[in-house]
Structures are given as structure tokens and as C-alpha cells.
Amino acid sequence: MYYFVDHKKKKIHQRQFAGDRCDFVETPVEKREFTDQVEYVQQLKNKDLYEMCKYCQQAQSISS
């Protein structure tokens, strides 16, 4: 599984489900990171208090 890390907001997204509701659009590119390292993600959560994004735990539907 691949992760998208938003260092500005301290959020960890599941890359394949990240979308508009996740609110990372304002995060500068230099504050974004992609990783597949589960240990690194766990370290961010445990040591640096990053949170998993509640919106990208599953596919997002497009509403009109």
C-alpha cells in the first residue's frame, strides 16, 4: 500500500483513495511525500503524532 504524507497538516492518506475531501490542495508540493514504508508511517503516527485521514480509508464518491 502506498501512502501520501501531508507534512503541513500532519495527515497520512492512502494514495489510491485520496481526494478532494481530504483537504490537501493547499499543502505546498515540498510538504508532500509519497512512501510505501509502513514502519516510517507508524513512526510518524506514534512519535510525531500524525493522523490517518478519515476521508481516504475507502473510495470517495463524486457528488453532483
ChimeraX attribute file (.defattr): number of C-alpha atoms within 10 A of each C-alpha:
attribute: neighborCount
match mode: 1-to-1
recipient: residues
	/A:1	9
	/A:2	13
	/A:3	20
	/A:4	19
	/A:5	25
	/A:6	23
	/A:7	17
	/A:8	13
	/A:9	15
	/A:10	17
	/A:11	20
	/A:12	24
	/A:13	24
	/A:14	22
	/A:15	17
	/A:16	14
	/A:17	16
	/A:18	21
	/A:19	18
	/A:20	12
	/A:21	12
	/A:22	16
	/A:23	14
	/A:24	18
	/A:25	10
	/A:26	8
	/A:27	13
	/A:28	11
	/A:29	9
	/A:30	9
	/A:31	12
	/A:32	14
	/A:33	12
	/A:34	14
	/A:35	13
	/A:36	13
	/A:37	11
	/A:38	12
	/A:39	9
	/A:40	11
	/A:41	19
	/A:42	14
	/A:43	12
	/A:44	18
	/A:45	16
	/A:46	11
	/A:47	8
	/A:48	11
	/A:49	12
	/A:50	19
	/A:51	18
	/A:52	17
	/A:53	18
	/A:54	13
	/A:55	17
	/A:56	19
	/A:57	14
	/A:58	11
	/A:59	12
	/A:60	14
	/A:61	7
	/A:62	7
	/A:63	4
	/A:64	3
